[in-house]
Amino acid sequence: MKINWKPFKILSLLVLIVGLYAFTGKKNKQRKITKTKIEFVGEQNLYVTESMVNKLLIQNYGSYTNLPKENLVLNTVERAIAAHEMIKSAQVYLTVNGELTSKIVQRKPIGRVEGVTKFYLDDDGKHMPLSKNHSARVPIITGEITDKRLADVFEILKYTNTDDFLKKNIIGIHNDKSGNYALKFRMEDFLVDLGEADKLENKFNNFKAFYGKARKDGTLGKYSSVSLEFSNKVVCTKK
């Protein structure tokens, strides 16, 4: 009787493949981390530096160079980096040649609060500490600093940051005890009274229409204040 060796050959091949896979996996885990690489994603304003991230890693893991790959839990490393007050998120991975790469997204300030306590307001509406490494050029926020007022300021900044003209020209936001907001512009001598932080699209559309006409007429320098409190019109006060 002729023996069919084909099933045995297939089985032997499968055993060989599984063995090689297990051996390779074991060797890969035993490989050591050869070097590190830190990449900052997005804007290059470094509120946290590469050396600060390296120091953070050393504080958590000691000397991680030459550390076996199997001793490193990437999710734990990501959480350790993201815990830094200047970092929004981190993605950490190992390359086949043993390079530990960290891709870091920094927090982004959109306003700077000047009160009893000084801090940034970031693009998630959260408190962000000032940085010794970089000072952001963002609108200065003054006046009544409460959670409710900061929530209003965040909505104002979130809207103005979508408009190139407003983002470029608004350098300050002041809120008073009555809950009204005044805007300071970079090139103009007048204050813009926004009123409450509502109907922002109507108010700013009215302002841009007024600004374009007044600039064309050469009358911008004649006003001490411009009120947008009423969403259907612009009220100006002459000097």
C-alpha positions in Angstrom: 0.0 0.0 0.0 1.3 3.4 -1.0 1.6 5.9 1.9 0.4 9.4 1.3 3.1 11.6 2.8 1.5 14.9 1.9 -0.4 15.4 5.2 2.8 14.6 7.2 4.8 17.1 5.1 2.1 19.8 5.7 2.1 19.1 9.4 5.9 19.2 9.6 5.9 22.5 7.7 3.3 24.0 10.1 5.4 22.8 13.1 8.5 24.4 11.6 6.7 27.7 10.9 5.2 27.9 14.4 8.6 27.1 15.9 10.3 29.8 13.9 7.6 32.3 14.8 8.0 31.5 18.5 11.8 31.7 18.3 11.7 35.0 16.4 9.1 36.4 18.9 11.3 35.4 21.8 14.4 36.9 20.3 12.5 40.1 19.4 11.3 40.5 23.0 14.9 40.0 24.2 16.2 42.7 21.9 17.3 45.9 23.7 16.2 49.5 23.1 19.1 51.0 21.2 18.1 54.7 21.1 15.1 57.1 21.5 13.5 59.5 19.2 11.0 62.3 20.2 8.8 64.0 17.6 6.5 67.0 18.3 3.4 66.9 16.1 1.9 70.2 14.8 3.1 73.6 16.0 6.7 73.8 16.9 6.2 76.2 19.9 8.0 74.1 22.4 6.2 74.5 25.8 7.9 71.2 26.7 11.3 70.3 25.3 12.9 67.1 24.2 15.2 67.1 27.2 12.1 67.4 29.5 10.5 64.4 27.9 13.7 62.4 28.3 13.9 63.4 31.9 10.3 62.3 32.4 11.1 58.9 30.9 14.2 58.5 33.1 12.3 59.4 36.2 9.8 56.6 35.4 12.1 53.9 34.0 15.6 54.9 34.8 18.1 54.3 32.0 15.8 52.9 29.3 18.6 52.5 26.7 19.6 48.9 26.6 16.4 48.0 28.4 14.9 44.7 27.0 11.9 45.4 24.9 9.8 42.9 26.9 10.3 45.0 30.0 8.6 48.0 28.4 4.8 48.5 28.4 4.1 51.1 25.7 0.7 52.1 27.1 2.3 52.8 30.5 5.0 54.9 28.8 2.3 56.9 26.9 0.4 57.6 30.1 3.5 58.7 31.8 4.3 61.2 29.1 0.7 62.4 28.7 0.6 63.1 32.4 2.9 66.1 31.9 0.9 69.3 32.3 2.1 70.7 28.9 1.3 67.6 26.9 -2.1 66.8 25.3 -1.4 63.2 24.1 1.5 60.9 23.3 1.9 57.9 20.9 4.8 55.6 21.7 6.0 52.7 19.6 9.1 50.6 19.0 10.7 50.1 15.6 12.1 46.8 14.4 15.7 48.1 15.0 14.9 48.9 18.7 14.3 52.6 18.4 11.8 53.9 21.0 9.8 56.7 19.2 7.5 59.1 21.0 5.1 61.3 19.0 3.9 64.1 21.2 1.0 66.6 20.8 1.4 69.6 23.0 -1.4 71.5 24.5 -2.4 74.7 22.6 -3.0 77.9 24.5 -5.6 80.3 23.0 -5.7 83.0 25.7 -3.7 84.1 28.7 -5.4 84.9 32.0 -3.9 87.8 33.9 -5.5 87.6 37.4 -4.5 86.8 40.9 -3.3 83.5 39.3 -1.8 83.6 35.8 -2.3 80.8 33.4 -3.3 80.0 29.8 -6.7 78.8 28.6 -6.1 76.0 26.1 -8.1 75.0 23.1 -10.1 72.5 25.2 -11.2 75.3 27.6 -8.9 74.0 30.4 -6.4 75.7 32.6 -2.8 75.4 31.3 0.2 76.6 33.2 2.6 79.2 31.8 5.8 77.9 30.3 9.4 78.9 31.0 10.4 77.8 27.5 7.9 79.7 25.3 5.5 82.6 25.7 2.4 82.3 23.5 1.2 85.4 21.6 -2.5 85.1 22.5 -5.2 87.5 23.7 -4.8 88.7 27.3 -7.9 87.9 29.5 -8.6 90.3 32.4 -11.5 91.3 34.7 -13.7 88.9 36.6 -12.1 85.5 36.5 -14.6 82.8 37.3 -15.4 79.4 35.8 -18.5 80.9 34.2 -16.7 83.9 32.7 -13.9 81.6 31.4 -16.4 79.4 29.7 -17.8 82.5 28.0 -14.3 83.7 27.0 -13.6 80.2 25.6 -16.6 80.5 23.4 -15.6 83.9 22.2 -12.0 82.8 21.4 -13.2 79.5 19.8 -15.3 81.6 17.4 -12.7 84.4 16.7 -10.0 81.8 16.1 -12.0 80.5 13.1 -11.8 84.0 11.5 -8.4 85.2 10.2 -9.2 88.9 10.6 -10.5 88.5 14.2 -7.7 86.1 15.2 -5.0 88.4 13.9 -6.4 91.6 15.5 -8.0 90.8 18.8 -5.3 91.1 21.5 -7.4 91.4 24.7 -10.7 90.5 26.3 -12.0 92.2 29.5 -15.1 91.2 31.3 -16.7 93.4 33.9 -18.9 92.7 36.9 -22.1 92.9 34.9 -21.1 90.1 32.6 -20.3 92.2 29.5 -17.1 91.7 27.4 -14.9 94.3 25.8 -12.4 93.5 23.1 -9.1 95.3 22.5 -7.9 95.4 18.9 -4.2 95.5 17.8 -4.2 98.5 15.5 -7.2 100.5 16.6 -7.6 103.0 19.5 -11.2 102.1 20.4 -12.7 99.3 22.5 -15.3 97.0 21.1 -18.1 96.4 23.6 -19.4 92.9 22.8 -22.0 92.8 25.5 -22.8 89.3 26.6 -21.2 86.3 24.9 -24.2 85.5 22.7 -25.2 85.8 19.1 -21.5 86.0 18.2 -21.8 85.4 14.5 -24.3 88.3 14.0 -22.3 90.6 16.2 -19.0 90.0 14.5 -20.5 90.1 11.0 -21.9 93.5 11.9 -18.6 94.6 13.2 -16.7 93.5 10.1 -19.1 95.3 7.9 -18.7 98.5 10.0 -15.0 98.2 10.1 -14.7 97.7 6.3 -16.8 100.8 5.6 -15.1 103.0 8.3 -11.7 102.0 7.1 -12.6 102.9 3.5 -14.0 106.2 4.6 -11.0 106.9 6.8 -13.2 107.4 10.0 -11.8 104.6 12.2 -9.8 107.1 14.2 -12.8 109.2 15.2 -14.3 106.6 17.6 -13.5 105.9 21.2 -15.8 102.9 21.5 -17.9 100.6 19.2 -20.8 98.7 20.8 -22.0 95.3 19.4 -24.3 94.8 22.4 -27.3 94.8 20.1 -26.9 92.0 17.5 -28.7 93.8 14.7 -26.7 97.1 14.7 -23.4 98.8 15.6 -23.4 101.8 17.9 -20.4 104.1 17.9 -19.2 106.7 20.3 -17.0 109.5 18.9 -14.0 110.9 20.7 
